Amino acid sequence: MPDADLDRGQDTKPLSAEASSTDASSIDVRGRLDDELAGLDALELVVERRPSPGRRIWSATWPKLAALVVSVGLWQAVVWSGWKPTYVLPGPGPVFGQLWQRLSDGTIIEAVGRTLSRAGMGFALATLIGGVIGLAVARSRLLRTAVGSLITGLQTMPSIAWFPLAILLFQISESAILFVVVLGAAPSIANGIIAGVDHVPPILDRVGTVLGARGLQRVRHVVLPAAMPQVVAGLKQGWAFAWRSLMAGELLVVIANQPSIGTQLQVARDFADAPWLLSTMLVILFIGILVDALFGAVERSMLRRRGLALV
């Protein structure tokens, strides 16, 4: 028996050494495997570092500046070509000089202030009306069947076609301009909300219902947040329609003693003052670019919060 025990003891020593070496090698393999998997995960989950605010501003600004320089250069080239006399089509120098003069004496600032106040009021009313109509149509099959096509038809209708009716109803007044601005913008906003609600994933709606969201709570906490990208797109398009309707309104409905961008255009045309006319048009273009940049910033921020954009 001792000999047998001794034999077993001698046999167990090599087995223990062999087992420990096997354990060590398996740990080694697992370690290398974990490292390799971590490397693969790192390749798939690369998250770019956000650039500094200064770099982001510069990267968003320099293409616009380059486009501005090219546009001004083409404008000057057309003037040098002699296609039209300079009193009809002046170059950038006289136009920017006229713009600086009107900025210095404050006339353009007063006109822009009045126009933007009208635009803000009209766009706010259009957002309220279009929002209520859009939500009602999006949640009711009967309303969608009844007025869905009508909203699209109103959206495609030229806003200038409403001005004869607006002047007939409200005479030459602020109300006539606001009437057309609201009719120009509200259908686009309503259609944006309808499209956004239609594209809400059904699973989000079911989860909200399971968690107890009912009625207005469901709309506020589930439907609207999920539909917000399309809603913002509708608001952006609604602003474009409101701005164009307002410019047409200020040209047609000239209210005495109330200077605006539209009246500046009208007076410049009456006096055949091309630098004045073109400088006013540049102001309109600048406001459009600025508002578009603001909507773009809102869209990018929303996409970042949803993990759909890195920068």
C-alpha positions in Angstrom: 0.0 0.0 0.0 2.7 2.5 0.8 4.3 1.7 -2.6 0.9 2.3 -4.3 0.4 5.5 -2.4 3.9 6.6 -3.3 3.2 5.8 -6.9 0.0 7.8 -6.8 1.8 10.7 -5.2 4.5 10.6 -7.8 1.8 10.5 -10.5 -0.1 13.4 -9.1 2.9 15.8 -9.1 3.3 15.9 -12.9 -0.5 16.1 -13.3 -0.6 19.2 -11.1 2.2 20.9 -13.0 0.5 20.0 -16.3 -2.9 21.4 -15.1 -1.3 24.6 -13.9 0.5 25.1 -17.1 -2.8 24.5 -19.0 -4.6 27.0 -16.8 -1.9 29.6 -17.4 -2.1 29.1 -21.2 -5.9 29.3 -21.2 -5.7 32.5 -19.2 -3.1 33.8 -21.7 -5.4 32.9 -24.6 -8.4 34.6 -22.9 -6.4 37.7 -22.2 -5.3 37.9 -25.8 -8.8 37.3 -27.0 -10.2 40.1 -24.7 -7.5 42.5 -26.1 -8.4 41.6 -29.6 -12.2 42.0 -29.0 -11.5 45.3 -27.2 -9.6 46.4 -30.3 -12.4 45.4 -32.6 -14.9 47.2 -30.4 -12.7 50.3 -30.4 -12.7 50.2 -34.2 -16.5 50.0 -34.3 -17.1 52.5 -31.5 -14.8 55.3 -32.6 -16.2 58.6 -31.2 -14.6 61.6 -32.7 -13.7 64.4 -30.4 -15.7 67.5 -30.9 -13.6 70.4 -32.1 -13.3 73.6 -30.1 -16.0 76.3 -30.5 -13.6 78.5 -32.4 -12.9 75.8 -34.9 -16.6 74.9 -35.3 -17.4 78.6 -36.0 -14.6 78.9 -38.5 -15.5 75.7 -40.3 -19.1 76.9 -40.6 -18.1 80.5 -41.6 -15.4 80.2 -44.2 -17.5 78.4 -46.9 -20.0 81.2 -46.6 -17.3 83.9 -46.8 -15.8 82.1 -49.9 -19.2 82.0 -51.6 -19.7 85.7 -50.8 -16.3 86.6 -52.3 -17.0 84.6 -55.5 -20.5 86.1 -55.8 -19.3 89.7 -55.5 -16.5 88.9 -58.0 -19.0 87.6 -60.5 -21.2 90.6 -59.9 -18.4 93.0 -60.6 -17.4 91.0 -63.7 -20.9 91.4 -65.1 -20.8 95.1 -64.4 -17.4 95.4 -66.2 -18.8 93.5 -69.2 -21.0 96.4 -69.9 -24.1 94.3 -70.2 -26.2 97.1 -68.6 -25.4 100.7 -67.8 -24.1 101.4 -64.3 -27.1 103.5 -63.4 -29.3 100.4 -64.0 -26.9 97.8 -62.6 -24.3 99.4 -60.3 -21.2 97.5 -59.0 -20.6 96.3 -55.5 -18.8 99.5 -54.5 -21.7 102.0 -54.9 -24.2 99.5 -53.4 -22.2 98.7 -50.3 -21.5 102.5 -49.9 -25.2 103.1 -50.0 -25.8 100.3 -47.5 -23.3 101.8 -45.1 -24.8 105.3 -45.4 -28.3 103.9 -44.6 -26.9 102.0 -41.7 -25.2 105.1 -40.4 -28.3 107.3 -40.5 -30.5 104.5 -39.0 -33.1 104.4 -41.8 -32.5 100.8 -42.7 -32.4 99.7 -39.0 -35.9 101.3 -38.5 -37.3 99.6 -41.6 -35.8 96.2 -40.6 -37.2 96.5 -37.1 -40.7 97.1 -38.3 -40.5 94.3 -40.9 -39.1 91.8 -38.4 -41.8 92.7 -35.9 -44.5 92.0 -38.5 -42.7 88.8 -39.4 -42.5 87.6 -35.8 -46.1 88.3 -35.1 -47.3 86.7 -38.3 -45.1 83.6 -37.8 -46.2 83.2 -34.2 -49.9 83.3 -35.2 -49.2 80.9 -38.1 -47.3 78.5 -35.7 -50.2 78.5 -33.2 -52.9 78.0 -35.9 -50.9 75.6 -37.9 -49.9 73.6 -34.8 -53.5 73.2 -33.6 -54.7 72.2 -37.1 -51.8 69.9 -37.7 -52.2 68.0 -34.4 -56.0 67.7 -34.9 -55.7 66.4 -38.4 -52.8 64.0 -37.5 -54.8 62.4 -34.7 -58.2 62.2 -36.5 -58.9 60.0 -39.5 -62.1 61.9 -40.2 -60.4 65.3 -40.2 -57.6 64.0 -42.4 -60.0 62.8 -45.0 -62.0 66.1 -44.9 -59.3 68.7 -44.9 -55.9 67.0 -45.5 -55.9 67.8 -49.3 -57.2 71.3 -48.5 -54.2 72.1 -46.4 -51.8 71.0 -49.2 -53.8 73.0 -51.7 -53.5 76.1 -49.5 -49.8 75.5 -49.2 -49.3 75.5 -53.0 -51.4 78.5 -53.5 -49.4 81.7 -54.3 -49.6 84.1 -51.3 -49.9 87.1 -53.6 -53.2 85.8 -54.8 -54.7 86.4 -51.3 -53.9 90.2 -51.3 -57.0 91.4 -53.3 -59.2 89.6 -50.7 -57.1 90.8 -47.8 -57.4 94.4 -49.0 -61.1 94.0 -49.5 -61.6 92.6 -46.0 -59.1 94.8 -44.0 -58.4 97.7 -46.3 -54.8 99.1 -46.3 -53.8 98.0 -42.8 -51.5 95.8 -40.8 -54.3 93.3 -40.5 -54.2 92.8 -44.3 -50.5 92.0 -44.2 -50.8 89.6 -41.2 -53.8 87.8 -42.9 -51.7 86.9 -45.9 -48.6 86.0 -43.8 -50.6 83.6 -41.7 -52.3 82.0 -44.7 -48.9 81.6 -46.3 -47.1 80.0 -43.4 -49.8 78.0 -41.4 -50.4 75.2 -44.0 -46.6 74.4 -44.2 -46.4 74.2 -40.4 -49.5 72.0 -40.2 -48.1 69.7 -42.9 -44.8 69.5 -41.1 -46.6 68.4 -37.9 -48.7 65.9 -39.7 -45.7 64.4 -41.4 -43.8 64.3 -38.0 -46.7 62.5 -36.2 -47.1 60.0 -39.1 -43.4 59.1 -38.8 -43.5 58.4 -35.0 -42.4 54.8 -34.5 -45.5 52.8 -33.2 -43.4 51.2 -30.5 -42.9 54.6 -28.8 -46.6 55.2 -28.8 -47.2 51.8 -27.3 -44.6 52.3 -24.6 -46.1 55.6 -23.7 -49.5 54.0 -23.4 -48.1 51.2 -21.2 -46.4 53.8 -18.9 -49.7 55.6 -18.4 -49.5 58.5 -20.9 -52.9 59.5 -22.0 -54.5 62.4 -23.8 -52.4 65.6 -23.7 -49.7 63.9 -21.7 -49.2 61.4 -24.5 -49.0 64.1 -27.1 -46.6 66.3 -25.0 -44.2 63.6 -23.7 -44.3 61.0 -26.5 -45.7 62.2 -29.8 -44.2 65.7 -30.1 -40.6 64.8 -28.9 -40.5 62.0 -31.4 -42.0 64.1 -34.2 -39.8 67.2 -33.5 -37.3 66.9 -36.4 -40.1 66.9 -38.9 -41.9 69.7 -37.0 -38.7 71.9 -37.1 -38.5 71.2 -40.9 -42.1 72.4 -41.2 -41.4 75.5 -39.1 -38.4 76.3 -41.3 -40.5 76.0 -44.5 -43.3 78.0 -42.8 -40.9 80.8 -42.1 -39.8 80.8 -45.7 -43.4 81.2 -46.9 -44.1 83.8 -44.2 -41.1 85.9 -45.2 -42.0 85.8 -48.9 -45.6 86.7 -48.2 -44.5 89.6 -46.0 -42.2 91.0 -48.7 -45.1 90.8 -51.2 -47.4 92.4 -48.7 -45.2 95.3 -47.9 -44.8 96.0 -51.6 -48.5 96.0 -52.3 -49.9 97.3 -49.0 -47.9 100.5 -48.3 -48.9 102.0 -45.0 -48.1 105.7 -44.6 -45.6 106.8 -42.0 -44.6 103.2 -41.3 -41.2 102.6 -43.0 -40.4 98.9 -43.8 -38.2 97.0 -46.1 -41.0 96.6 -48.6 -41.6 100.4 -48.7 -37.9 101.0 -49.1 -37.9 98.8 -52.2 -41.0 100.6 -53.5 -39.5 104.1 -53.0 -36.2 103.1 -54.5 -38.0 101.8 -57.6 -40.1 104.9 -57.9 -36.9 107.1 -57.8 -35.0 104.7 -60.1 -32.2 104.5 -57.4 -30.5 101.3 -58.3 -27.9 101.4 -55.4 -30.7 101.9 -52.9 -32.7 99.1 -54.4 -29.9 96.6 -54.5 -28.7 97.5 -51.0 -32.2 96.8 -49.7 -32.3 93.5 -51.5 -28.9 92.6 -49.8 -30.5 93.3 -46.4 -33.4 90.9 -47.3 -30.9 88.2 -48.4 -28.8 88.6 -45.2 -31.9 88.2 -43.0 -32.8 85.1 -44.9 -29.3 83.6 -44.5 -29.3 84.5 -40.7 -32.6 82.9 -40.0 -31.6 79.8 -42.0 -28.5 79.5 -39.9 -30.5 79.7 -36.7 -32.8 76.9 -37.9 -29.8 74.9 -38.9 -28.3 75.3 -35.4 -31.5 74.0 -33.8 -31.6 71.0 -36.2 -28.0 70.1 -35.5 -28.5 70.3 -31.7 -31.6 68.1 -32.0 -29.8 65.5 -34.1 -26.9 65.5 -31.6 -29.2 64.8 -28.7 -30.7 61.9 -30.6 -27.3 60.5 -31.4 -27.7 61.1 -35.2 -24.9 63.6 -35.5 -21.4 63.8 -34.0 -20.7 67.5 -34.5 
